[in-house]
Structure formats: structure tokens, C-alpha cells
Amino acid sequence: MTDSYAAIIRDVAQSVHANMRELTDRKGFADSEELDHIEGKLIAYQEVLAMLRASAAEHNLPLRELGL
């Protein structure tokens, strides 16, 4: 794996983690309608991370180094 691919994967993982933290913080003061939207987005982000982890593991890539 080239360094540029690893950097891209790391950037995506970091962005997903940051977005998940932001959404988790927003849950504390969200109304019920927004809470449903936030929960849906959190589930989607978890699925993205799961796909990245599974793919990286399948290709024997270092999960920790990739931010996964």
C-alpha cells in the first residue's frame, strides 16, 4: 500500500470519527425529530467504519495505523 492511499484512509477515518463525536455531543440538546436524524447518521457512520475495517483486515492492512 502506498503512503498516499494510507493517508487517504486515515483522513476518511479521522473525519468519520470527528463527525461521530460531534453528533454524539449534539444528541444532548436535540429535539426528538433531530435525535432520530442523528441516530440514523451515527448508524451510517458506524457502517462505514465497519466496511473500512473489514476491507483493511481482508487485505491484511494495519487497522490501528489507518485510524480504524
Buried (B, 14 or more C-beta within 10 A) or exposed (E): EEEEEBEEBBEBBEEBBEBBEEBEEBEEEBEEEEBEEBEEBBEEBEEBBEEBBEEBEEEEBEEEEBBB
